[in-house]
């Protein structure tokens, strides 16, 4: 299998682990900076170049596209898709996951548990928006933030109004969500690969912090998932069309609630905590699905030949 990894930094732990896992299984791997990829689009013709040379013959692509380059990165990935390469997370699936509002709408349509969420654009509607939300504390988060950035806890109604007014002044898109106190600053990261949750960990926020992200000083431990939590993680990834995903859950009195679905989940923290070869599981998924895709292509060609 000839594999491309779209990553801006080949030295990142996650990128290096995927490269290692692929080469250990005998595959050819190339790390490509998506911002150095450029494309030609013509009727029935799709071409990708990288640093002056054409990119051809790739069987599969693993996207590790950061939030800051979502638009261009997904355009590059889409070009690979048009050229016949398999990807576990399509360009459209990544866009669905990156837009928190769209993501929550899709999850809610599937009946998946999540914190009550409100969204509005006009300043004249702020009070009614907060009335829909209910009593504080409120969580206010940027629509396209990541790793806990752009997430604010407002403990008083006046604080919620002030934060909303400030964000509107910056023309930022944001959501307001209910705060789940019984979670006690902890969430659960479920790592989905294909139709399995291959690893899970509990992340606990540091003292004085409500965000449990490891980048924010949170501590992680291995956790055993309930059947309902496992099903929720798998159903969430499927609803967005992701074959590789990090699904973040809260344990609430009403059952598991989805906080976020990450289309490029990091490997370092969860592999270190669990000791599970997640990168290997990702490569094995690609091996299986590219073989299936190749088999379907051969079958179609055989049918066309017989039809002639």
Protein Blocks (a to p, Z undefined) as FASTA:
>chain_A
ZZddddfblkbmklmmmmmmmmmnopacddddfklgccdddehiacddeehiacehiabd
cddddfklmmmmmmmmmmmmmnopacfbdfklmmmmmmmmlmmmmmmmnopacddddddf
blklmmmmmmmnopcddddddfkbgehiaiacdfbfklmmmmmmmmmmnopacddddddf
knnopacddddehjacfbdcdddddehiabfbfklopacddddddfklmmmmmmmmmmno
pabdcddddddfkbpadfbdcfbbcfklmmmmnopafklmmmmmmmmmmmmmmmmmmmmm
mmmmmmZZ
